[in-house]
C-alpha cells in the first residue's frame, strides 16, 4: 500500500514517523556528540549539527504538506544550514544545538495543535451567528452534498483565502462532479464564479462586461442579497463573496482532516466575507 493518498499527503503512519523523527534526530545526534565529547573524544560540533539540520528539513516538510503553510516551521532549514556551515566551540555548540532541538520540538507541537491532521474538525459555527444560520439554510436545501464535493469546495476556498488565486482558479475549473453533472446547480455556479474571478485577480482594469453570476432563481439561497444592477462593480464583488461563503459552508461537511484544519484557521476570513 502506498504511503501517500491521492492528494500527495503522507499516510497517517508515515506522518507520525516523521513527527517522531524531529526530536529524536535533533536530540539524539546532539546528545551522542555531547557524550563522546565528555568522554574525551575530539568532536567538532559544527558537523554534529547535522542532526538539527535534518530535523529542520523534516519539520519544514510536515509544514509544507498542510493546506495552511506555517511560515515559521518552513523557515527552520535556513537556521539548520547556518548551524552546519558555521564553526563553533564544543561547549557553546552543544548548548545552542540542544536549545535549537528544543525549539524544533516546540514548533512541532505548535504545528500539530494548530494544523493537525488528527483534529476532530473545525469548531461548530454558532447557530446564532450569520454564518451558522446560513449553514443551516444550505444544509436544508442540499442535505446530500457528497464528501468529494465538500472536499473540492474546501480546497478552492483555502487556496483563494491564502492568496493562491491561480491555483484556486485551476481547482475550481477542474472539479470532477461538475463534469459529470452530479453537483447541484447552485454549487456549480459558485465554482464558476470563483474560477472566473480568481483567474483575473492579477489583472488591472474595469469590471468585465460579462461575468458569471447566480441566476435569479438561486438568489434566495445566497448569504448576502445582490445589489442593484446599476452598481456593476459592487455586483461583481458581491457575486464572489457569496460564492466563497457558499463553498465555505459546504466544505465544513468535509471529512478530510487537513481540509478541516485549514477551514478552522480561515474562519476569520469567512466571517469578514460575511461582513462580521
Secondary structure, DSSP 4 states (H G I P E B T S, - for coil): --SB-TTSPBPHHHHHHHHHHHHHHHHHHHHHHHHHHHTT----HHHHTHHHHHHHHHHHHHHHTSSS--HHHHTHHHHHHHHHHS---HHHHHHHHHHHHHHHHHHHHHHHHHH-TT---SPPPPTTSHHHHHHHHHHHH-TT--HHHHHHHHHHHHHHHTT-HHHHHHHHT--HHHHTT-S-HHHHHHHHHHHHHHTTTT--SSPPSS-----GGGGGGSSS----TT-HHHHHHHHHHHHHHHHHHHHTT---HHHHHHHHHTHHHHHHHTT-
